[in-house]
Amino acid sequence: MNKRKNKNYVSRFTTVPELVVGKKIIKRGDTVKIKGEKGCFYSFWGVTTNPDNGIQWVDCFYLRKTQLCGQYSYAIDRVIPMPRKRKSVTGT
């Protein structure tokens, strides 16, 4: 049987793990919502740019019960940052 050799694939796209929306900075792994998608939460992965034509999009993973399910790409203007969870303070 012929085995294919593993070749390292180099992508021409560049990905940045942060996005600034208004006054908030979204980092890789933060939970976001997408305008037009009802009841869905996504985990932010990064902003990808195609250097050939300058088009940018956001890569996200769909969250189902805190598990990553599928990868989706959306326009940058559709991203809504979710507030971060506060640390709980136990009474003394």
For each residue, the residues with C-beta under 8 A, 3 or more apart:
1:
2:
3:
4:
5:
6:
7:
8:
9:
10:
11:
12: 50 51 52
13: 48 49 50 51
14: 48 49 51
15: 45 46 47 48 49 59
16: 19 46 47 49
17: 27 28 45 46
18: 25 26 27 28 46 47
19: 16 25 26 44 46 47 58 76 79
20: 24 25 26
21: 24 26 79 80 81
22: 81
23:
24: 20 21 81
25: 18 19 20
26: 18 19 20 21 30 32 44 79 81
27: 17 18 30 44
28: 17 18 44 45 46
29: 43 44
30: 26 27 43 44 81 82 84
31: 41 42 43 44 63 82
32: 26 41 42 43 44 60 79 80 81 82
33: 37 40 41 42 79 80 82
34: 37 40 42 60 74 78 79 80
35: 77 78 79 80
36: 78
37: 33 34 40
38:
39:
40: 33 34 37 62 63
41: 31 32 33 63 82
42: 31 32 33 34 60 61 62 63 72
43: 29 30 31 32 60 61 63 68
44: 19 26 27 28 29 30 31 32 58 60 79
45: 15 17 28 58 59 60 61 71
46: 15 16 17 18 19 28 58 59
47: 15 16 18 19 56 57 58 59 76
48: 13 14 15 56 57 58 59 73
49: 13 14 15 16 54 55 56
50: 12 13 53 54 55 56
51: 12 13 14 54
52: 12
53: 50
54: 49 50 51
55: 49 50
56: 47 48 49 50 76
57: 47 48 73 74 75 76
58: 19 44 45 46 47 48 73 74 75 76 78 79
59: 15 45 46 47 48 71 72 73
60: 32 34 42 43 44 45 71 72 73 74
61: 42 43 45 68 69 70 71 72
62: 40 42 68 69 70 71 72
63: 31 40 41 42 43 66 67 68 69
64: 67 69
65:
66: 63
67: 63 64
68: 43 61 62 63
69: 61 62 63 64
70: 61 62
71: 45 59 60 61 62
72: 42 59 60 61 62
73: 48 57 58 59 60
74: 34 57 58 60 78 79
75: 57 58 78
76: 19 47 56 57 58 79
77: 35
78: 34 35 36 58 74 75
79: 19 21 26 32 33 34 35 44 58 74 76
80: 21 32 33 34 35
81: 21 22 24 26 30 32
82: 30 31 32 33 41
83:
84: 30
85:
86:
87:
88:
89:
90:
91:
92:
